[in-house]
Amino acid sequence: MIMNNIETKVREAVIYASTVFSDDKIAVCRKALEKEMNPNARWIMETILENAETAEKTLRPTCDDTGIPHVFLEVGGKQAVSAEMLCAIQRGVAEGLRAMPCRPMAVKGDDVQRLEQSVGLDDDPGALAMAPVVIKSVDEDVVRLHLLLQGGGPEIRGKTYRVFHKHKLSVIIDEIVEWASEAAGLLGCTPCSPAIGIGRTHFEAASLMLEAMVYGRFDVQNKIEQEITERLNKTNVGPLGLGGGTTALATFLRVGPQRASGVRIVCLRLCCCVEPRVSSVLLSD
């Protein structure tokens, strides 16, 4: 694999994730608009769609919070990920962030200074460090990169904690809906799309939550996802918290291996109205 080619592909993936709504998301937004009876909610949904169209045409981010880059790699067959490839991916992400009017978000300084944000921000959008890379083994002979841009609002309202399941799926769903309902009312930038991972540890649950965002589709919902979405839409939070029947567009759920235990570790991230911001590209062709 030629490293310059990887850099270019990753750069384009960053731009695409930041500026383009997927076709399935646009279709679900339009369907929600047709069903929405609240005039304020209808106006917000129309504005969200107009914003998405403008962002794609002008290659400008769909939100001022341009997000923290997260890389999710699928690796299989005879393919391998080298240190050289990871460096090329990092360079491609930086180039992509510089290519758009991305908001500088890299905090300068040592550990204490970064925590306190006491010496300011780096003026270079490309100085923003990627989150740790997640790698998943797949059956295909590929290296495929999924790029996600994670905004601050959903992180503030997210939660990773244990649920006592009592051997009933309904107990877990009820807990998730309770968390999501409270967070939706505080998020601000609804309609949301809950991304949920259920695993054995906090790390595994968070990784599964990212995986749910990578593979989830707005127009394909299993019974659990559909129930969560429908129950959230009965809360009357609505777009931007102004009321209405469109609090959630879809739910993305990934269930991993479970352990013999009375608890399940659940990671919930309430994706905002512009998320998931995700794009995918093959690096091995």
N, C-alpha and C positions, 0 to 999 in steps of 0.2 A: 504494500500500500504506500502510495506517495504521500508524504506528510503535508505538502502544500495543498494537495487535493482535499485532504481531510480538513485542513484549516478552512478552506473555502466552503466546504459542505456545512461545517459547523457554524460558520459565520451566517450563512443563509438560513440555517435552522433557527438561530437566535432571532433573526429579523422576522421570519415567518411566524414563530410562536408569539412574538410581541404584537404583530400587526394584523393577523388573520383569524377570524372566527371560522370554525369548521362548518361544513355544509349541514351536518346533523344538528349543530347548535343553532344555526340560523333558522332551520326548519322548525325546531321546537320553540324558539322565540316567537316566530310568526304564528304558530298554532296557539301559543299562550295569549298572544295579542288578540287573536280572533275570539277567544273565549272570555277574555277579561272584561268585566262589567264596570269596574271602578274607573272613572275618567282620569284621575291622577295616575293610576297604575298604567292605563293605556298610553298616556303621554310619555311616561318613563320608558316603557317598552319600545315605543316608536323612536325615542331618542337613543336608546341603546343600539338599536339596529342601524340608525343613521350614523352613529359614532363608529360602529364596526365597518360600515361601508366606506366612510371617509378615511379611517385608519389604513385599510387595505389599499385604497387608491393612492394615498400619499406616502405610504410606508412610514407612518407615524404610530407610536405605541397606542394601544387601545386604552391605556391608563397612565396617568402621571407617575404612579408607583410602578416603575418598570420591572421590579421583581428581582429576586435572588436566583441565579442560575443553578438548576439541579440537573445533573446528567445521570440517566438511567441507561445502562448498556446491556444488550442481549448478545451473548457470545456462545457459539456452538460449532460443532464439527471440528475441523482442523484449524480453525481460526484462533488467534490469541491476541491479547491486549498487552502491548509493550509500554515501557516507560516513555519511549519516544512518541507513541501514539497519544498517551495521556497528555503529554506536553503540547502536542499539536492541537488536541481538543481544547486545552486551556487557552492557547493562542487564538483559536477560532472563536471561542466565546468572547474573549476580550475585543476582537475585531468587530464582532457583531454588535456588542454594546456601544462601541465607538461609532458605528455606522449610522445609528439612529440618534435622535435627540433624547438619549437616555439620561435619567436623573443621576448625578453623582451620588453614590451611597456608601462608598468605601470609607470606613472610619479609620483615621490615622492614629499612630502611636503604639505604645507598648500595651501589655495586658490591661493595666489599670486605666491608662488613657483611653483605650478603646471602650472599655466598660463605661467610663464616665463621659465619653465623647467630649473630652476636654481640650483636644488640639485640632478639632475640626475634621473636615472631609477632604478626601483627595479629589482634585478637580477633574481627574481622568475617569470617565465612566468605565473604562476597561480595567481599572484597578480593582474592581469589585471581584472578590474571590468567589469561586464556585463552592457550593456545598460538597461534602464528601460524595464521591461517585458510588453508585449502586450498580452491581453487576449480577445479572441473572443468566443461568445456563439454559440454553434452548436446544431443540433438536435440529434446527436448521444449521447449515454450514455458513454462518454469517457473523459479522459484527454490525449490529444495528444500534444507532444512538437515538434516544428519545430525550429531548431537551424541554424542561419545564421551567417557567418563570414564576416564582412564588412571591406574591405580594404580602405586605405587612399586616393588613387588616385581617385576613383569614388566619394568619399565625397568632394574632392577639386573641382571636376568638376560638382557636383550636384547643383540643384537650386530649391527653393520652392518660388513661387511668384504667383501673381494674373494675370489672363488673362481676358480681356474684350471680352466676347464671341459673342456679337452682334447677339445672337440667331442663330448662325451658328456653327455647329461642325467643319466645315472646318477652321474657324478662330482659334479654339483651336488647331487643328492638325498642322496648319501652324506655330503657335508659338512654339509648342513642337519641331517640326522638326528644326526650326531655332536655338533653344537652343541646341538641340542634335547635330546638324551639327557643331556648333562652339566648343562644348565640345569635340566631337570626334577628332577634329583636334589637340586638346591640351592634350588629355588623355594619349597618348603614347602607352598604352597596349591594343590597338584594335586588333581583332574585339570586339566590345562592344555589350551589350544587354541592351537597355534602360528599366528601371523599372519605371513605372509612376503611381502615385495615384492622383485622382481628387476628392477633397472633399470640405467641407464648411469652414474649418479652416486649418491653417498650420499644426497643430498636426494631424488632421484627414487625410489630404492629405499624410503626411509622413507615417502614419500608413497603409494607403491603398497601398502606394508604397511597404512597406514591405510585405503586403499581396499578392501583385502581384508577388513578388519574390518567395513566399512560394508556390503559386498555379500554377504559370506559367509553361508552357512546351515549349520547343524549337520547337517541331514538331506539335504544335496546335496553330494556329494564327487566331484571328478573323480579320474582314476586316480592322478595325482601326489599329491593331497591324501590319498587313501585309503591309499596306500603309506606315507606319512610317519606317519599316525595309527596304522596297524597295527604299524609297526616300533617306535614309541614304546611301544605297549602290551605289547611283548615285553620291555621293560626291567625289569619288576617293581618300578618305583618306586611306583606305585599312589597312591591318594588320600592326601594329606598325607604322602607318603613312607613309608606304613606297609605297602607291598607290595600286590600284586594285579594284575589285568589291566586296570585303568582308569587309566592314566597320562595319556592324551589322549582327549578327547571328539570332536574334529574338527580339521581343519587348514584354514586360509584362505590361499589363494595367489593372488597377482596378478602376472602377467608383463607388463612394459612393453616399449617399443622397446629394441632392443639395438644395440650398436655393433660395428664390425669390430675385435675385440680378443680377446686370449687370456683375458680375465677377465670375470666377471659380478659386479656389485655386489649383494650379498644383504643384506636387512634382515630379521632374525628377532626377533619379540617373542613371548614365551611367555605368552600371556594366562592369568591365574589362573582359579580355579574360578568366580568371579563375572563374568568377562569373556567376550566383549566387552560392555561396558555401553554400549549404543548405542540411540538413538531417532531417528526421522525425522519431519519435518513440512514441509508445503508452506507457504511464506511468501508465495506469489504469488496465492493464491485470495482 
